[in-house]
Amino acid sequence: MQEPGIAWGDMVTSDDFGLALSKTALSDLDDFMWSASLDSPHIQKDPTLSPDPTNLQPTSGMHMLAAATCGQTISWPMTPVDPVSGSKSEDELLMHYLDRVFYIQYPFYHTQDRQGRGWLLSLLRRIEPAYYASLALSELDLLSTSLPQSELPARLTQLRTKDGYYDLALQGMQCIMADSFSWNAQSQFTHNLEGLVSILQLLYWEILAGGTKNWQWLLRLAGNLMPAFIQMRMSSTIHDASSQICPSLPLDNQSPSSEDDCTAKLLLGSFVSLDIIASASTRRAPFLEIDHVQILDHFGISLEILMGCRNSIMALISEVSALDRWKKEAEAARKLSIIELAQRGGQLEERLRRELADLEQVSAPGSLSAWGSSATPGGSRAHPSINKAFGLGAIAYLHVVLSGAHPELPEIAQTVSEAIVVFQMLRDQRLLSSVVWPFCIVGCLAQPDQRPSFRELFTTAEATVGTLAEASRVMEECWQARKSRTSDCDWVSVMNERGDYVLLR
């Protein structure tokens, strides 16, 4: 089965692969994170989050899977006798997921073949935690469109309760992780894939629920599986070379099924893009032990059909984040060279401006909207407006790194003005939910006369799920803080004061 825009047939050299993986071997990963994978984050009404997202521990109210279960086969918690047949309500929720929620997750997913999602249905029927997480996603979406927004937080707490779909998915995912110590070379790819799919669906549940809870813990958990998963996706023709690079991670000799191949494409693209946005959202180091740029350059992934943004622009966002971290480390060591900072920043802005200029040459399709009258994918795989939004968001972030979060700076004010035009030109304002990160970053830098435009954009988007509402609140708090502070204020300083961090996806 082939999917447009992603070709796993592209060869990856052993040198490229060595760059794609972190230098840290899987066996050397932080023991804390492996033990944390056995903790279940059942959220209380007032969870306590670490003020540093890089040192996150699971939220309070957790129960432990017994340590004695590690390495043993664990029965699924509270599963129906025959989950494949399902009840009527489960069937309805599953169809709602396939018809609507999947396109909230991936509004730009496009396939010429209307049967192109058959692999997805087969996958969800096969992996029980992912199946339950998908039902939980549908449940959340249906509630969000039928309840007043004021009632939703209380209902979210109810959706997390024991033996609900969310809880069943969470317990099932933890069973997979607890059993990971007994995986052998023949079964490792399958179990790795099942674990990552389950984590990804739970991660999207947290994003649709507002993106403030548990996402850091889930990304860290995925980081335990990603290095081996990346290695096992390599062509069998470089089996020997890759074994020399990471001899402790044996490859699966069995070729993956077409279903698993489609899933692997979606997984790798999803986690790479989520990790880049997570790092840019928090201005911290990435959560996954992988090299985003090398994977995007050499693994044949197309993020444009998943999130509407080109690989090259997403890679540049990752590079801006890396420059941000370099500057902080150099300042801490009292070795910051302003000349080098300006040179590196200037090169990044030049590359970003070239991307934007190239987008001007892309002829606009008949409809830039990813949705029709119902939530179905559009026919175009080119999304100039989405790419421009992310490109301008990256430029705004870069100027914050170079000069600070000062809206009065001409280069920042001009970037904000350009971004407002791009947001307003979206053919379907619901697409604003697909550009939450640039919307928040640029919005936090808006001057008083520009702020009404952002408020109007948020209102017309009519977002019922996702992180757009949280992004709007961060912007409003940032604007309010500017009235009483002399120092600069950005999106992360607001999150620091709030005590929780939003994954702006």
Secondary structure, 3 states (H helix, E strand, C coil): CCECCECCCCCCCHHHHHHHECCCCHHHCCHHHHHHCCEECCCCCCCCCCCCHHHCCCCCCCEECCHHHCCCCCCCCCCCCCCCCCCHHHHHHHHHHHHHHHHHHCCCCCCCCCCCCHHHHHHHHHCHHHHHHHHHHHHHHHHHHHCCHHHHHHHHHHHCCCCCHHHHHHHHHHHHHHHHHHCCCCCHHHHHHHHHHHHHHHHHHHHHCCCCCCHHHHHHHHHCCHHHHHHHCCCHHHHHHHHHHCCCCCCCCCCCCHHHHHHHHHHHHHHHHHHHHHHHHHCCCCCCCECHHHHHHHCCCCCHHHHCCCHHHHHHHHHHHHHHHHHHHHHHCCCCCHHHHHHHHHHHHHHHHHHHHHHHCCCCCCCCCCCCCCCCCCCCCCCHHHHHHHHHHHHHHHHHHHHCCCCCCHHHHHHHHHHHHHHHCCCCHHHHHHCHHHHHHHHCCCCCCCHHHHHHHHHHHCCCCCCHHHHHHHHHHHHHHHHHCCCCCCHHHHHHHHCCCCCCC
